[in-house]
Amino acid sequence: MSVLICGSMAYDTIMVFEGKFKDHILPEQVHILNVSFLVPKMRREFGGCAGNIAYNLKLLGGDGIPMGTVGTDFDPYADWIDQHAINSQHLKTIDDAYTAQAYITTDQDDNQITAFHPGAMNYSHLNKVTDANNIKLGIVSPDGRQGMIEHAKQFAEAGIPFIFDPGQGLPMFQADDLNQFISQATYITLNDYEAKLVQERTGKTPEQLAQAVKAVIVTRGGEGSLIFTTDIKYEIPPAKANSIKDPTGCGDAYRAGLLYGLVNNMDWELTGRLAGLLGSIKIEHHGTQNHSFTMDELQLRFKDAYGFAM
């Protein structure tokens, strides 16, 4: 039985400006902004929520199937996926479209200017959850708006439990949309900012949301995470990272840990800690899919972080 991961597949082009934006952007002149930044450092990474979650789940030995739409420029990413034995049968190529792409310029103050081209992601609704067989669990992560709506509906109609993970896609949805997702989902996962935004739009706290689903998981970065069930609130401590290099993709790594724990019937205390450890390992590396570990190494890291064996 597999996990179906509905979400984006994307390239991330990351450029580093060796100065500070504030020294080149004059507040009184922003109405006629015309600036150019020399970026001597640049790297291109494989990313997108579905790709990142599938990669981390594979590291755990899990069977995750990404479902997404990609463009005609996807060949390098496809080769990477094949190298890591990730199932690609539900990645649909859209003719005359580019794979979704983020162009991120970072300065010395860690400020970022990002341009995002959704490209093929806008056609995610062309994929159907019912096209996949033997699915035990699913996740609806950031993707095209219509795709997220339809995939949640399809999971619910098929009776397949799934996580609703709005992430960066949250601004696309208002109260009615969010309440519909909540009524369909089995679990909800948010970061602390997203939890506040959902509460603002729906009027429901995480504790109240947890009365409608089996659990609401709220990540808090370096402070760990909170897991709300119908009657229990679990406070999951953070796993200390050896270094902090790049937070991009930590949330996706955490979600892979959640999926693994749920599929393997782990309790929430263990599932939350495993998920947090994956996020900690990811933050020690640049890019979203450049970290790796063996299960023996993971076991040792887990015991070192939490004081007991996984």
JOLIN-V939284 format. One record per residue. N is the residue number from 0. RES is the residue in three letters. SS is DSSP state (~ for helix, > for strand, _ for the rest). PSI is psi in degrees with one decimal (NA if undefined). BURIAL is 1 if it has 24 or more other C-alpha atoms within 12 Angstrom, else 0. Layout:
n;res;ss;psi;burial
N;RES;SS;PSI;BURIAL
N;RES;SS;PSI;BURIAL
This chain:
n;res;ss;psi;burial
0;MET;_;138.2;0
1;SER;>;168.5;1
2;VAL;>;127.1;1
3;LEU;>;122.2;1
4;ILE;>;96.8;1
5;CYS;>;125.4;1
6;GLY;_;-172.1;1
7;SER;_;150.4;1
8;MET;_;128.7;1
9;ALA;>;157.2;1
10;TYR;>;138.0;1
11;ASP;>;115.4;1
12;THR;>;114.7;1
13;ILE;>;122.7;1
14;MET;>;140.9;1
15;VAL;>;117.9;1
16;PHE;_;122.0;1
17;GLU;_;44.7;0
18;GLY;_;-159.4;0
19;LYS;_;130.1;0
20;PHE;~;-38.3;1
21;LYS;~;-20.6;0
22;ASP;~;-8.1;0
23;HIS;_;-9.3;0
24;ILE;_;112.2;0
25;LEU;_;119.8;0
26;PRO;~;-38.0;0
27;GLU;~;-5.6;0
28;GLN;~;12.8;0
29;VAL;~;-20.3;0
30;HIS;~;-13.2;0
31;ILE;~;43.5;0
32;LEU;_;127.4;0
33;ASN;_;91.4;0
34;VAL;_;156.9;0
35;SER;_;134.6;0
36;PHE;_;128.4;0
37;LEU;_;125.4;0
38;VAL;_;87.7;0
39;PRO;_;-20.7;0
40;LYS;>;129.2;0
41;MET;>;141.9;0
42;ARG;>;152.6;0
43;ARG;>;125.9;1
44;GLU;>;153.2;1
45;PHE;>;131.7;1
46;GLY;>;-148.7;1
47;GLY;_;141.9;1
48;CYS;~;-44.8;1
49;ALA;~;-42.6;1
50;GLY;~;-43.3;1
51;ASN;~;-43.7;1
52;ILE;~;-43.8;1
53;ALA;~;-39.2;1
54;TYR;~;-47.3;1
55;ASN;~;-38.1;1
56;LEU;~;-35.2;1
57;LYS;~;-39.0;1
58;LEU;~;-32.4;1
59;LEU;_;-6.8;1
60;GLY;_;11.3;1
61;GLY;_;164.9;1
62;ASP;_;89.3;1
63;GLY;>;134.5;1
64;ILE;>;110.1;1
65;PRO;>;138.1;1
66;MET;>;114.1;1
67;GLY;>;175.5;1
68;THR;>;136.6;1
69;VAL;>;168.1;1
70;GLY;_;-176.5;1
71;THR;_;-6.4;0
72;ASP;_;17.7;1
73;PHE;_;-7.5;1
74;ASP;~;-46.8;0
75;PRO;~;-39.6;0
76;TYR;~;-40.4;1
77;ALA;~;-39.9;1
78;ASP;~;-42.0;0
79;TRP;~;-45.1;0
80;ILE;~;-43.3;1
81;ASP;~;-40.0;0
82;GLN;~;-30.9;0
83;HIS;_;13.8;1
84;ALA;_;40.2;0
85;ILE;_;131.9;1
86;ASN;>;121.9;1
87;SER;_;14.7;1
88;GLN;_;-18.4;0
89;HIS;_;28.6;1
90;LEU;>;112.2;1
91;LYS;>;127.8;1
92;THR;>;129.1;1
93;ILE;_;119.1;1
94;ASP;_;146.8;0
95;ASP;_;30.4;0
96;ALA;_;149.8;0
97;TYR;_;153.1;1
98;THR;_;145.6;1
99;ALA;>;140.8;1
100;GLN;>;135.9;1
101;ALA;>;130.5;1
102;TYR;>;110.9;1
103;ILE;>;122.3;1
104;THR;>;124.9;1
105;THR;>;140.1;1
106;ASP;_;-175.1;1
107;GLN;_;-17.7;0
108;ASP;_;8.5;0
109;ASP;_;19.9;0
110;ASN;_;151.8;0
111;GLN;>;142.3;0
112;ILE;>;119.8;0
113;THR;>;135.2;0
114;ALA;>;128.6;0
115;PHE;>;126.5;0
116;HIS;>;112.5;1
117;PRO;_;-32.5;1
118;GLY;~;-126.2;1
119;ALA;~;-21.8;1
120;MET;~;-27.1;1
121;ASN;~;-13.2;1
122;TYR;~;18.4;1
123;SER;~;-25.0;1
124;HIS;~;-12.2;1
125;LEU;~;-20.5;1
126;ASN;_;144.2;1
127;LYS;_;133.0;1
128;VAL;~;-36.7;1
129;THR;~;-8.5;1
130;ASP;~;-19.5;0
131;ALA;_;143.0;1
132;ASN;_;155.5;0
133;ASN;_;46.8;0
134;ILE;>;125.0;1
135;LYS;>;-31.2;1
136;LEU;>;150.0;1
137;GLY;>;172.1;1
138;ILE;>;136.3;1
139;VAL;>;102.5;1
140;SER;_;173.5;1
141;PRO;_;131.9;1
142;ASP;_;-166.4;1
143;GLY;_;145.0;1
144;ARG;~;-52.2;1
145;GLN;~;-34.7;1
146;GLY;~;-44.2;1
147;MET;~;-43.4;1
148;ILE;~;-47.2;1
149;GLU;~;-36.5;1
150;HIS;~;-38.2;1
151;ALA;~;-43.8;1
152;LYS;~;-41.7;1
153;GLN;~;-40.4;1
154;PHE;~;-47.4;1
155;ALA;~;-45.0;1
156;GLU;~;-30.5;0
157;ALA;~;-6.0;0
158;GLY;_;25.3;0
159;ILE;_;120.6;1
160;PRO;_;143.8;1
161;PHE;>;157.4;1
162;ILE;>;131.2;1
163;PHE;>;117.4;1
164;ASP;_;82.0;1
165;PRO;_;-34.3;1
166;GLY;~;-133.4;1
167;GLN;~;-14.3;1
168;GLY;~;-5.4;1
169;LEU;~;-39.8;1
170;PRO;~;-16.4;0
171;MET;~;-12.7;0
172;PHE;_;134.4;1
173;GLN;_;-174.1;0
174;ALA;~;-45.7;0
175;ASP;~;-43.1;0
176;ASP;~;-47.1;1
177;LEU;~;-40.5;1
178;ASN;~;-32.7;1
179;GLN;~;-44.9;0
180;PHE;~;-44.0;1
181;ILE;~;-39.2;1
182;SER;~;-22.8;1
183;GLN;~;-32.2;1
184;ALA;_;158.1;1
185;THR;_;-34.0;1
186;TYR;>;155.7;1
187;ILE;>;134.5;1
188;THR;>;134.4;1
189;LEU;>;156.9;1
190;ASN;>;175.2;1
191;ASP;~;-36.0;1
192;TYR;~;-44.4;0
193;GLU;~;-35.7;1
194;ALA;~;-39.9;1
195;LYS;~;-39.1;0
196;LEU;~;-41.4;1
197;VAL;~;-41.1;1
198;GLN;~;-39.7;0
199;GLU;~;-38.6;0
200;ARG;~;-30.8;0
201;THR;~;-16.0;1
202;GLY;_;11.9;0
203;LYS;_;127.5;0
204;THR;_;165.2;1
205;PRO;~;-38.0;1
206;GLU;~;-40.0;1
207;GLN;~;-38.7;0
208;LEU;~;-36.0;1
209;ALA;_;-14.2;1
210;GLN;_;-15.4;0
211;ALA;_;-16.3;1
212;VAL;_;178.5;1
213;LYS;_;-31.3;1
214;ALA;>;148.7;1
215;VAL;>;124.0;1
216;ILE;>;125.6;1
217;VAL;>;115.8;1
218;THR;>;147.6;1
219;ARG;_;33.6;1
220;GLY;~;-129.2;1
221;GLY;~;-4.3;0
222;GLU;~;6.3;0
223;GLY;_;-145.6;1
224;SER;>;165.0;1
225;LEU;>;137.9;1
226;ILE;>;117.4;1
227;PHE;>;122.6;1
228;THR;_;-173.9;1
229;THR;_;-41.2;0
230;ASP;_;2.5;0
231;ILE;_;140.6;0
232;LYS;>;118.0;0
233;TYR;>;129.5;1
234;GLU;>;109.2;1
235;ILE;>;119.1;1
236;PRO;_;156.0;1
237;PRO;_;156.2;1
238;ALA;_;123.6;1
239;LYS;_;130.7;1
240;ALA;_;146.4;1
241;ASN;_;-27.2;0
242;SER;_;161.2;0
243;ILE;_;110.5;0
244;LYS;_;-37.6;0
245;ASP;_;112.4;1
246;PRO;_;-11.1;1
247;THR;_;126.2;1
248;GLY;_;-2.7;1
249;CYS;~;-38.7;1
250;GLY;~;-38.2;1
251;ASP;~;-38.5;1
252;ALA;~;-43.2;1
253;TYR;~;-44.1;1
254;ARG;~;-32.8;1
255;ALA;~;-39.8;1
256;GLY;~;-39.9;1
257;LEU;~;-48.9;1
258;LEU;~;-42.8;1
259;TYR;~;-44.6;1
260;GLY;~;-41.7;1
261;LEU;~;-44.3;1
262;VAL;~;-33.0;1
263;ASN;_;15.6;0
264;ASN;_;36.0;0
265;MET;_;153.0;0
266;ASP;_;169.5;0
267;TRP;~;-34.7;1
268;GLU;~;-43.1;1
269;LEU;~;-43.2;1
270;THR;~;-45.9;1
271;GLY;~;-39.7;1
272;ARG;~;-41.7;1
273;LEU;~;-44.7;1
274;ALA;~;-43.6;1
275;GLY;~;-37.5;1
276;LEU;~;-39.2;1
277;LEU;~;-41.0;1
278;GLY;~;-37.9;1
279;SER;~;-41.3;1
280;ILE;~;-41.0;1
281;LYS;~;-40.0;1
282;ILE;~;-14.9;1
283;GLU;_;-1.4;1
284;HIS;_;146.4;1
285;HIS;_;146.0;1
286;GLY;_;171.0;1
287;THR;_;-12.1;1
288;GLN;_;36.3;1
289;ASN;_;1.2;1
290;HIS;_;156.8;1
291;SER;_;161.7;1
292;PHE;_;158.4;0
293;THR;_;164.2;0
294;MET;~;-32.4;0
295;ASP;~;-42.9;0
296;GLU;~;-39.0;0
297;LEU;~;-41.5;1
298;GLN;~;-43.5;0
299;LEU;~;-43.2;0
300;ARG;~;-39.8;1
301;PHE;~;-47.3;1
302;LYS;~;-38.5;0
303;ASP;~;-37.7;0
304;ALA;~;-38.2;1
305;TYR;~;-8.2;0
306;GLY;_;4.0;0
307;PHE;_;161.1;0
308;ALA;_;148.7;0
309;MET;_;NA;1
